[in-house]
């Protein structure tokens, strides 16, 4: 493999990753107030990728708290729950009531 093709592959791979990150962030921005989506909803087939993107994101206005686990449990605990309650998201015990709040 030539050096140029290796560089092209690295750039292509990086570009693809950035495109996927942008898609995840776009999905999160699109979650309406008072509703939630799962990590799998914002990154189909790769929910852990969504978690990594959100963890690495430093955009202060991104509504990260609207992304929850598939069972309605919260990855960020009480801090996340405070945001969701303030938006009127319904809960069943400690979990989001996914039948009512999932987009």
Buried (B, 14 or more C-beta within 10 A) or exposed (E): EEEEEEEEEEEEEEEEEEEBBEBBBEBBEEBEEBBBBBBBBBBEEBBEBBBBBBEEBEEEEBBBBBBBBEEBEBBBEEEBBEBBEEBEBBBEEEBBBBEEBBE
